Amino acid sequence: MLFKFFFKRKNKKIKNKPEKKIDMKSWMNLTKEERLEIDFKDKHELMIKKKALLKSIRDEYIKIKEKNNEY
């Protein structure tokens, strides 16, 4: 059951694509503050995704645990 959950998630396409891709040349042309701001936003979005994934894993674990306790 748990493996199905992980593999099922992998098959889904990612809906949230980065707003824009920055190549190295344009990245170096940005000021330090702009680079830090972009980096902070990317890290924040990644952290939100990680927290959502952890929450869903915990919920699935609780469901499995409850199922096992019923028997």
N, C-alpha and C positions, 0 to 999 in steps of 0.2 A: 504494500500500500504506500509506504513512504517513498519507495523508489519510483512508483508511478507518478507520485506528486512531483518529484524533481524532474523526471524526464518529460512530463507533460508541460511543465513550465519552460523547459528549454526549447520546445518546439514552437512556442508562441513567438510571434515577431515582436520586436521591440517597437513600442509606439512612440516613445519619447526619444527622438533623435536630437543631437546637438543643434542648437539654433544656427550656428555657423561654424564651419571649420576654419581654423586659422593656420595658415602655413608658416613656416619658420621665418621667412622674410618679413611678412607683415607682423608677426609676433615680436620680432626684434625692433620694429619701427615704433611699437607702442611704448608709452612711458612706463616707468616702474609701477606707478599707481594703477594704471589701466591693466597691466599684467596681473598685479595682485588681486584686483577686483574680479577679473575674469576667472582667475584661479580659485578664488574664494567661492564664486557662484558655482563653479563646476564641482568643487568639493562638497558644497552644501546640497546640491542636487543628488550627488552620489550617496551622501549620508542618508538622505530621505529614502532613496531606493533600498539601501541596505536595511534600514529600520523597518520598512514595509515587508521586506522579505523575511526578516527575523520574526516579525509578528505573525506572519502567515505560517511559518514553520512551527512556532510555539502553539498556534491554534490547532494545527494538524496533530501535533504531539498530544495535546490535551484530548482531542477527539479519540485518538488511538488508545490513550490511557483509560478513558472512560469506557470504551468498548471492551477492553480487557477486564475491567472491573465488573462489568455486567455479568460475565460468565461465571 
